[in-house]
Amino acid sequence: MTDTPDAKSPAPLPRPPLLTRPLLLRFVSVLGTSTSFYLLLSVVPAYATTGGAGDGAAGLATGALMLTTVVGELATPALVGRYGYRVLLVVGLVLLGAPALALTVSRDLWWIVGVCLVRGLGFAFTVVAGGALTASLIPAERRGEGLALVGIVGGLPSLVALPLGVWLAEHAGYGVVFAAGAVAALAAILAVPGLPDRIEASGRPVGMAEGLRTAGLRRPAVVFAVTALAAGIVVTFLPLAVPGSATVAVALLVQPATTTLARWVAGRRGDRHGAGGLVLPGLLLSAAGTLMMALTGSAVAVVAVGVFGVGFGIAQNATLTLMYARVPAAGYGTVSALWNLAYDAGMGTGAVAFGWLAAGTGYPWAFALTGVAMLTAVLPARHTHRAPTRADTPRTSAPAPPRAPLK
């Protein structure tokens, strides 16, 4: 039987649902983790300086937090394989939340650094185990959009909690901020039992060593780490570099707002046109915003962090989507660890190095030099748009998933 002229072509298959019950439960732990983390992120560095240790203590506090975060991220994929997602998420939320209350015991720098070390380990467990679980709960055809949605859920606490933490510390005291951070993380534990403990994954697992050797994963991770340098600097030193609490509060609101919006736009565009072409623009905008921060006038500071936020949001979504597309499902844990490792190593390195640099050059020159240094990642960023090949992806990697139909 032949088709008649009136025969209709088959309707395109509907896209799979994105908001499933497990993903919605996962959002609860994302909100708890992000709220606890961002409430204290700019407050603890300022708290560290109140003990008379100087501005270098601010960078040390953030650096300590990121140090154990990086160490924990390296170990988390193996721990998830042995104990499952739920155990790692519960332990991570406890280590992130409970030690926040201990910050009120002493303002000695060694004590603050010790608390930051413990919280960093908890943060690592939650973001790596949770990130791999989240990727498994998102349909491959909607990965960019799904990761963007997760970014919005995780970004909303940064949008509110980052400036709120600074405001509460000034008007209600540090103890209130630390207690709120503890409650946010510990309350999220209630949602963990409803999450899957293990998920059957296709393909051969990709180990951390293999992931680091694989250019198709390493290049986007390096580019993202460079953009994260400035993220650590903004949250740690902007309150110290820009006079006026109102200006700082606005700037700390603008940065996560633009990052969250840009991450969403990049995710939807990446699903339709590919994420690789967005990596270089994300890097360039991040570097431009950092360079603009050298002009630490009030209005310029707000505009600068907005430009940086757009670039950082694009880089976040594009690099993570690209890395997930280059491994089979069994490699999601390693991708989550590598990407978060890049994020936190960049933030920690940026905070510590900038503190030393600013002590010798002042804040304007330190911002300018950091922006120029970020441009060294242009070369790996230019290579990320290439399609994966056997030379730069694991041999068992699945091809990139088909893009969602345009709607």
N, C-alpha and C positions, 0 to 999 in steps of 0.2 A: 504493500500500500504506500503510495507516494503522498507527500505533504501537499496540501492545497494552499493556494495563495493566502487563505484566511487563517492558516494554522499559526498558532502563537508559539513563540520560543519559550522554553521552560523558564519559569520565574527564578530569579537568583535565590539561592539558599539563604534563609535568615541567619543573621549573625548569632552566635551562641550568647546566652545571657552572661552578664558581667557580675551583677550584684547577687551572689549566692549567699546562703546562710553562713557557711564557713568564712567567706570573705568579710561579711559584716561583723562576725565575731572577731576576726583578725583585726579589724579596724579599732576595736576597743583597746587591744594591747598596743596598737600603734599610737593611739591617742595618749594612753597612759605613759608610754615610754617617752614620746616627744614632749609632753607637758612637763614631766619631771626633768628632762634633760635641758630644755630651753629656759625654764624658770630660773635655773641656777647658772646657766652658761655665762652670762655677763655679770651676774651678781657675785659669784665666788671669786673671780679675779679681783674685783673691787674690794671684797671682804678681806682678801689676802694682803692688800696694801694697807689696811687699817692697823695692822700690827707693827707698822714702822719699818717694813722690809723694803719699801720702795716699789717703783713701777715694775721692776724685774720680777717681783713676786707674782704679778698678774699673769705674765707669760708662763711662769713656772707652773702655776696652778692649772692652766689650760693644757700645757704640755704634758703634765702628769696624767691628766684625764685621758688624753689621746694616746699616751704611751701604752697603758694597759689595755686600752681599747684595741690598739693594733695587735698587741700580743694575744689578746683573747680572740680576735678575729682569725688569726692564723690557726688556732686550735679548735674553733667551733665546728667546722665541717666534720672533723673526726668525732667530736663529742656528740653531735647530732646523730651520726651513724650508729653510735653505741647506745645512747640513752633516749633518742627520739626528740621531737620538737617540743613537746609539752614540758618536759623536765627542764630543758635549757631555757625556755621562756620564763618559767616560774623562778628558777634560780637567778636569771638575769634581772627580773623585775625586783626581786628581794635585794640583790646587791646594789641595784641602782637607787632604790627608794630608801631603805632603812638607814644606810650610812649618812644620808643627808641630815638626819636629826643629830648626828654626832658633831656636826660642824659648830653647833652652839657651845660645845664643851670648852673649846680653846681657840684663840686667834693666833697661836703660834704657827709659823709657816710650815714646820715639819708635820704638824697635825693636819692642817688643811691639805697638804700634798698627799698624805697618807689616805685621807678620805677620798680624794680625787682618784687615787690609784684603784681603790676598791670599786668606786662607782664606774670607772672606765671599763673594768672587767665585766660588770653587769650589763653595761650598755652594749658591749661587744656581743654578748650572748643573745640579747634581744634582737639586735638589728640583723645579725647574720642568720641565726636560726629562723627568725621571723621573715626575713627577706626571701630565703629559699622557699619557705612554706607559701608565702604570698605569690611568688612566681608560679608555683605549681597550681594555685587556685585560679589563675587567670587564663582564659582561652588564648592559645597562641596567636589566633587571628586578630586579637584585640590587645596584644601585649603592650604596645605603646600607650594606648588609651588607658588600659588598666593600671599600668605603672604610674601614669600621670594622675589618675584618681587616687591611688595610694599616696602619691606625693602631696596631693591637696589635703588629704586627711592628716598626714604627718606634718604638712606645712602650716595648717591652721593653728596648732599650738605654738609654733614659732612666731606666727603673725601676732598672736595675742600674748603668749607667755614671755617672749623675749623682752618687749618693752614693759610688760606688767611686772616682771620680776624686778627691773630697775626701779620702777615707780614704787612698788611695795617696800622695797628695801629702804627707800628714802622716807616714806611716810608711815610705815608700820613696823619697820625694823627687819633685820636679817632673819631673825628667828621665825617670823611668819612665812617668809619665802621658803626657808628650808623645810618647815613643816608641810607646806603645801606641795612641795616637790616630792616629799616622802609619800604623802597620801595618794598622789596621782599615780605613782608607780605601783604601790601596793594594792590599790583598789582594782587595778586592771587584771590582777591575778584571777579574779572571779570569772573572767571570760575564757581563760585558758583551757579548762576541762572540755569545753565544747569544740575545740579545734582538733583536726586530725593529728595523730601522733606520728604516723609514718605514711608516706605516699609512694605507691609503686611508680618508679621512674624508668623510662626507656633509655637504652644506650648504656655505654660504659662510663662509670664515674671518671671525672677528670680531677686529678689530684692538684694540690696547691703548687707543687713544683712544676708540673706540666703546664698549669695555667700561667705561671710566671714566665715560662719559656716560650709560650705561644704568642707570637706577635699580634695576632688578631684580637687577643684579649689584653695583652700588655700595653699596646699603644693607647687605646681609649682610656685605660686605667691611669696611665701616666698623665695624659692630658687633663683628666678630671682631677687628679691630685694637684696639679699646678693651679687650677682654678680654685680648689679648696684652700690653697695657701691664704688667699685673701679673705676667705670666709672666716678662718680662725683669727685673722687680724681685726676684721670688722667687729666681731662680737667681743673681742678682748680689749682692744685699744681705742675704738671709737669713743667710748664714754670718757676716756682719759685725754684723747687728742682734740676733741671738739668741746669747747666750753659751752655750758648751758644745758641743764637737764632736759628742757623741753625739746631742744634741737635733737639731742641724742635719742629721746623717746620716739620722735617722728622718724628719724633715720632708721632706728631699729624696727620700726613698723613697716617702712617702705621696702626695706631689703627683702624680708620674707614674703611680703605681698607680691612684689614683682617676680620673685623667684618662683612662687607657687603658680602664678598666672602663666609665666613663660614655660614652665614645665608642662602644664596642661596643653598649651598650644603646640609645643614641640612634640608631645606624645601623639596628638591627633594627626599632625602633619607627617610624622614619622611612619605611622601605620599606612599611609597612602602613598608616600613618595620615598620612603627609606630614611633611616635615622643617620646614616653615615655623613650625609652632606651638611648636617647641622652642627657637627662637632667643632669645626674650625670657626664658624661665626660665634658659637658660644664662648670659645676661648678668647677671641678678639674683643668681644664686648666686655668680658670679665676683666681683661687687661686694661681696656680703656677706662672703665669705671674706677679701677684701682689707681691709675695715673691721675684721674681727676680728684681723687681724695687728697692729693698733695696740696690742693687749695682748700684748706680746712675752714673756710668761712662757713657760716651756718647754712645758707641756701645751697651753696655748692656741695656741701657734705651730703645733703639729702638727695640732690640730683645724682651725685656720684654713686651712692650706694644703690640707687634705683637702676642705673646703667649696669652696675656690677650684678645686681640681682637678676636682671633679664638674662645676661650672659650665663650666669651660674645655673639658672633654671633650665636653660636650653642644654647646657653641658650635662647636667644631671640626667635628664631623661634620655638624651641621645646616646650617651656612653653606655648607660645601663641597658637600654633596649638593644643596642648593637651587640653587647657582650652576651646577653641571654640568647640572641638569635644564632650565635656562633658555637653553641654547645648543645648536646642532647639534654633531655630533662634531668638525667642523672648527674649532670654537671652544674645544676643550678646553685647548689650549696657553695661550690668553689667560686662561681661568678659573684654571688652575694658577698663572699668573704673578700675577694679581690677588690670589688668596687668599694665596699665599706672600708677596706684597708687603705685604699687610695684617698677616700674622703677624710678619714681620721688622721692618717699620717700627714696629709697636706695641712689640715687644720692645726695639728700639734706643732709641726715644723714651722708653719707660718707664725704662730703665736710666740714660740720661743725665739726664733731668729729675729723676728721684728722687734722684740723687746731689746735684744742686744744691739740691733742696728739703730733703733731710735735713740738709745742712750748716747750714741756717738754722733748722730747726724741731726737729731730732732725729727719730729713726726712728718713734716712735709717732704723732706728728702727721703725718708724711709718709705713712704707711700710711693713716691716716684720711682725709686730704685726697684721696689717690688713689682710695680707694673711693667717695667722694662724687662725684668727677669722672667716674668710670665711668658713673654714672647718667645722664649727659647723652646717652647713646646709647639711652635707653629709647624715644624717639620713632621712630627708624629701625627699631629692633627690633620695634616693634608693627606696622609696615607689612610686614614680611617674610612674614607668614603669608598675605598676599593672593595669589590665583592670578595668574600672569603675564598681562599685557595688552599690547597693541601700544604702549601708552604707556611701558611700563617694561621691555620686552625688545627685542632686536634683531629686525628685521622678518623675518629668515629663520630665527628660532629654531624648533626642533622642539618640539612639546608635551612636557610632562613624561611620562616613560615610565610604563606601567601598573605599579601596585604588585604585588609578588609575592603569590600566594595565601597565606592564613594556614595555617600548619602546626602 
